Amino acid sequence: MEVSEAIRVRRSVRSFSDEPVPSDALAKVLEAGRISPSASNKQPWHFIVVTDEGRRRGLSEGRYAKFLTQCPAVIVGCGDRVRAEKWYKVDVTIALQTMVLQATSEGLGTCWIGSFDGPSVRSLLKIPDNYEVVAMLAVGYPKGFSLKDKLTQSTSRMPMEEIVSWEEFGKPKSL
């Protein structure tokens, strides 16, 4: 799948099939994160893959994270505050978004999770003090549809002229 197609078909998936994520697909997703850019090449990330049902239940305690109990894999993106004090959140976010696009190209659905209790996740996954949980990604096959089926469906997005200015804020230019 081309990158532009992955960008267009990507959706926040909250309903997953029982089918496990194949190891080779998961390895490609993790590799996409590993080779992502970071400020000064510090690579201040650590990714924890959670497939255990009990641990996924523990991760699902956030208000908008209940569906993690039926998601086959969750990737917890952590950033090392010591290695990259100012940029670890941005760097981990870039890596996670790169993983989202790779997962989409593998036919997997994802959902970005920001609804979690950091101290609970830290305790559950035994995360060292110098790391902060930045976000989590639900990963699996969408239940009831494939992402390519969604390619022809449009999503509600703001028009380009409302979100892009040229040279200064509010100055339009058509492409």
N, C-alpha and C positions, 0 to 999 in steps of 0.2 A: 504494500500500500504506500502510495506517495505521501510525503509529509502534509501537503495541502489537503489531501483527502482525509488523513487522520485528524487534522484540525477541524475539518467540517463535520465529520461523523462523531467525534467525541461527545459523549453525554455524561452527565452525572447519573450513574446507575446505582439504584438503591434496592434492587431486587435481583438476586443472583440464582443461577441454577446450582444444583448440587455437584455438578461436574468439577473436579479439582483442577487447579491450574497446573498444566504440564511443567515439569522441571525446566525443560529447555526454554519455554516461553518466559518463565519467571527469571531465568538466568539472563535472558536478553533485556528484560525490564531493568534488572539490577545493574547490568553492564551499562545501560543508558545513563543511569544515575552516576555510576562510578566515573564515567568519562565526561561528565558535564563540566562546564566552566565554573571557576570560582575566583573570587578576588585574590590576587597575588598567588594563585594556584595553591591556596592553603588546604583545599578539600576538607573542610571542617565537619564532614558528615559521617554519620553511622546509621545504617538502616537495619532495623530488626524486622524480620519476616515472622509473622505470627499466623500459624495455621491451626494450632491446638484450640479445640472448641471452648474449653474452660478459660483460657487466656483471652480469646476473642470476646467471650461474655464479659470479662473484666474490662476490656477496652470499650464495650458498648454502653457504658454507664452515662456517657454524655447525652444531653437532651436530644440531640439530633443524630445520635450514633447507634440507636437501638438495632438497626438492621445488620450491624456487624456480626451478630450472632449467627446469621445464615450466609455470610460472605465467606468463601473458602480461604482467602488470604488477606491479611492486612499488613501493609508495610508502614512501619513507624519510622519517621524521619527525625533524627536527632542531630543537633548542632553542637559542636564543641565551642563553648564560650571562651575558653582559654586560647585555643589555637587561632580563632578569628573573632575577637571580641565584638568588633563593629559590624561584621558582614556575615556571620554564621547563619542568620535567619534568611537573608537574601540568597546565599549560596545553597542552602538546603532546599529552599523553595524552587530555585532554578532546577536543581537536580530532580526534585519530585515532579515538576511539570514535564521535564524531559522523559521521565518514566511513564507519565500518563500518555504521552504521544506514542511511545514504544508499545505500551500495553494495547493501545487502540489499534496499532498496526498489526498486532498479534490476534486481533478479534476479541480482546478482553475489554470488559467494562471497568471503569474506575469511578470512585467518588472521593473527592477531597474532604477530609474530616478535620474540622477545627474545634469541634465540640467534644472536649475531653478534660478531665481533671489531671493536670500535669503531675502533681505529687502521687496520685493513685497509679498512673501509668508508670512513673519512675519506679515505684515500689514493686509493682507487678512484674516488670521486665528487668528489674535490677540494674537500672541505668545509673552510671556513675554521676557524681555531683557536678562535674564540669560540663556535662551534656544537658541540653534542654530539648524537650520534645517540641518540635516546630509544627508538625502536622502529621496526619496519618492518611494513607491511601487504602481504600477498599479495592480489592482486585478480584475479578472472577468473570465468568461468562454471564452476560445478561439473561435474565429469565424471560422467556416468551418472545424474544426478538434478537436479531443480530444487528450489530452496529451498521453494517453495510446496508441493511434494510432502511435505516434511518437517513441514509445519504440524500434521498430525494425529498425528505421532509425539511421544510425551512424552520428555522428557529427565530424567535423574536429578538432581533438585535437592533441597536440604535443605528441610524444612518451615518455613514462616514462623515458627512458635513457637520454633524452634531458633536463628533468626538475628535476631530482633527483640525488643527489650525496651522497656518504657515507663517513662519517667522515671528509671530507674536500671537498671544491668546486672542481668539475670536476673529482672526483674519482668515477668511475662506479662500480656497483655491480648488477648483475642480481637477480631478485626476484625469 
